[in-house]
Amino acid sequence: MQSRFFRVALEEIGYVRAIVDGYDGLAVVRSADAERGELEWLIAVGREAEAEALARRLGEEVGLCAIPKPSDWPPL
């Protein structure tokens, strides 16, 4: 399972979660702190290209942008 990290405006977190959840089995989305607008996608094996395409579309639509893993991100 691949992990990717993103930042998005706080008001868009729920929307991004709902869209990703709509792609059954694509990824699990989690956030460490609802006040930071940072998300982790735990991407299903073999669906990395689909997740990347979705992230690009969400980038255009709501400003989702890839970020490096935050140094204080909590482990699973």
Order of alpha helices (4+ residues) and beta strands (2+ residues): beta-alpha-beta-beta-alpha-beta
